[in-house]
Amino acid sequence: MNNKDSNPEIIDIWTWQKEHAFVQGRIVNGPGKLIFCAGQTSVDDNGNPIYPGDMEKQVTKALDNLEAVLEKGGAKLKNVVRMTYYVKDMPAFLKTNPIILKRYTEAGCNPTSTLVGVASLFHPDIIFEVEAKAVIQ
């Protein structure tokens, strides 16, 4: 797979979102390959839920799983231009912001994103899910 870095232009008209690890918009120009990642959760290699009720560990594992999918597709976290987060416990998720911000900053990831509070996910022990779209040239 071609793993050239894409650098879609960032559209920000404010600065407040930077402390929440997202940007307001991205512009993708020219030829490129889009990668659509299914929702990733805190599951082991056999799809079994792990870390029930622990938002910090679930976010970390879901992002680990996302990075594994991206890598298999020839991309990295920095190639992600769009994230959608689904959470069952909004206050617990918001406490993980420093972890997400650090990880995204180290990876050079500047996604647009949407955060959605939900009543349930695929399994009662799962409280966080993330889906992503990435662009590689």
C-alpha positions as CSV (number, residue, x, y, z in Angstrom):
1,M,0.0,0.0,0.0
2,N,1.1,3.5,-0.7
3,N,1.6,5.3,2.6
4,K,2.4,8.8,1.5
5,D,1.3,11.4,4.0
6,S,-1.7,13.5,3.1
7,N,-2.1,16.8,4.7
8,P,-5.6,18.1,4.1
9,E,-6.0,21.8,4.8
10,I,-7.4,22.6,8.3
11,I,-10.3,25.0,8.5
12,D,-10.6,26.6,11.9
13,I,-12.3,29.9,12.7
14,W,-11.9,29.6,16.5
15,T,-9.2,28.2,18.8
16,W,-11.3,26.7,21.6
17,Q,-11.6,23.3,19.9
18,K,-7.8,22.7,20.0
19,E,-8.0,21.7,23.7
20,H,-10.6,19.1,22.7
21,A,-8.5,17.4,20.0
22,F,-10.5,18.3,16.9
23,V,-10.7,20.9,14.1
24,Q,-13.7,22.5,12.6
25,G,-13.1,21.3,9.0
26,R,-10.6,19.7,6.6
27,I,-10.2,20.2,2.8
28,V,-9.0,17.2,0.8
29,N,-7.8,18.1,-2.7
30,G,-6.5,15.9,-5.5
31,P,-6.1,12.2,-5.9
32,G,-6.2,10.2,-2.8
33,K,-7.4,7.0,-1.2
34,L,-10.2,7.1,1.4
35,I,-10.3,4.6,4.2
36,F,-13.6,4.2,6.0
37,C,-13.1,2.5,9.4
38,A,-16.0,0.7,11.2
39,G,-16.7,1.6,14.8
40,Q,-13.8,0.4,17.0
41,T,-14.4,-0.6,20.6
42,S,-12.5,-2.1,23.5
43,V,-12.4,-5.7,22.3
44,D,-9.7,-8.3,22.2
45,D,-8.5,-10.1,19.0
46,N,-11.5,-12.4,19.2
47,G,-14.1,-9.6,19.5
48,N,-14.6,-10.1,23.2
49,P,-15.3,-6.9,25.2
50,I,-12.6,-6.0,27.7
51,Y,-12.3,-3.4,30.4
52,P,-16.0,-3.2,31.3
53,G,-17.0,0.2,32.7
54,D,-13.4,1.7,32.5
55,M,-13.7,4.6,30.1
56,E,-10.0,5.4,30.1
57,K,-9.0,1.9,29.2
58,Q,-11.8,1.5,26.7
59,V,-10.8,4.7,24.9
60,T,-7.2,3.6,24.8
61,K,-8.0,0.1,23.5
62,A,-10.5,1.4,20.9
63,L,-7.8,3.8,19.6
64,D,-5.3,1.0,19.5
65,N,-7.7,-1.1,17.5
66,L,-8.4,1.8,15.2
67,E,-4.7,2.3,14.6
68,A,-4.3,-1.4,13.7
69,V,-7.1,-1.1,11.1
70,L,-5.5,2.0,9.7
71,E,-2.1,0.4,9.5
72,K,-3.5,-2.6,7.6
73,G,-5.0,-0.1,5.2
74,G,-1.7,1.7,4.7
75,A,-2.5,4.7,6.9
76,K,-1.7,6.1,10.3
77,L,-3.6,8.1,12.9
78,K,-2.3,11.3,11.4
79,N,-4.1,10.5,8.1
80,V,-7.5,10.5,9.9
81,V,-9.7,13.5,8.9
82,R,-13.0,12.5,10.5
83,M,-13.9,10.9,13.8
84,T,-17.3,10.1,15.3
85,Y,-17.4,9.2,19.0
86,Y,-20.3,7.3,20.6
87,V,-20.3,7.3,24.4
88,K,-22.7,6.0,27.1
89,D,-21.1,8.1,29.9
90,M,-20.4,11.6,28.7
91,P,-18.7,12.9,32.0
92,A,-16.4,9.9,32.0
93,F,-15.5,10.4,28.4
94,L,-14.8,14.1,28.9
95,K,-12.3,13.2,31.6
96,T,-10.3,11.2,29.0
97,N,-9.7,14.4,26.9
98,P,-6.0,14.7,28.1
99,I,-5.3,11.2,27.0
100,I,-6.9,11.8,23.5
101,L,-5.2,15.2,23.1
102,K,-1.8,13.8,24.0
103,R,-2.2,10.8,21.6
104,Y,-3.5,12.9,18.7
105,T,-0.8,15.6,19.2
106,E,2.0,13.0,19.2
107,A,0.5,11.4,16.0
108,G,-0.1,14.7,14.2
109,C,-3.8,13.8,14.1
110,N,-6.2,16.8,13.5
111,P,-9.6,15.3,12.8
112,T,-13.0,16.9,12.5
113,S,-15.2,15.1,15.0
114,T,-18.7,14.6,16.4
115,L,-19.5,13.4,19.9
116,V,-22.7,11.5,20.4
117,G,-24.2,10.4,23.7
118,V,-26.0,7.0,23.3
119,A,-28.1,4.7,25.5
120,S,-26.3,1.5,24.5
121,L,-23.7,0.1,22.2
122,F,-23.2,-3.5,20.8
123,H,-22.6,-5.0,24.3
124,P,-23.6,-3.9,27.8
125,D,-19.9,-3.7,28.9
126,I,-18.9,-1.4,26.1
127,I,-19.3,2.4,26.9
128,F,-17.2,3.9,24.0
129,E,-17.0,3.5,20.3
130,V,-15.1,5.5,17.6
131,E,-15.4,5.4,13.8
132,A,-13.0,7.2,11.5
133,K,-12.3,8.2,7.9
134,A,-8.7,8.7,6.7
135,V,-7.2,10.0,3.5
136,I,-3.9,8.8,2.1
137,Q,-2.3,9.9,-1.2
